[in-house]
Amino acid sequence: MTRPRIWALGLATFVLILDQLTKYAVREGLRLGERVDVSAFFALVHAENRGAAFSFLADAAGWQRWFFLALALAFALWVLRELRSLREDQMALGLAYGALLGGALGNALDRGLAGAVTDFLLVHWQGHYFPAFNVADSALTLAVGALLLGWWQDEQRQKKESS
């Protein structure tokens, strides 16, 4: 197994464990809907999201739970397949895939076991609120940014090499 695959699986495991531990702490420490202000722009809140990002389809009749669970598991399988093709020099790509895998599995576990994803990080400023999110969401967002940057850098390198 190549180093990038090992690191990717290690990061995925770390993200999954950290995500589940923090969600457990929130479910045990805060009542649903309870909010604790930490600073002028950040709070901890116990929220549940039955939909996808930004509560997309949260008010659907219940089918969305299984749809998003299946989608997350299919995505996780795709990431595992991509990991198999990593070369030894693709450590950054491996870490991005690891964060994607851990984040996808973290939220999938919530959906499968509880029917909703626990969110608890709330960023706000002067009455404007970004939707609450969690560790898995953060890992997914950072990983997508890293993937886009990596793919753009590969494209630039290929253009440079071909000219």
Secondary structure, 3 states (H helix, E strand, C coil): CCHHHHHHHHHHHHHHHHHHHHHHHHHHHCCCCCEEECCCCEEEEEEEECCCHHHCCCCCCCHHHHHHHHHHHHHHHHHHHHHHCCCCCCHHHHHHHHHHHHHHHHHHHHHHHHCCEEEEEEEEECCEECCCECHHHHHHHHHHHHHHHHHHHHHHHHHHHHC
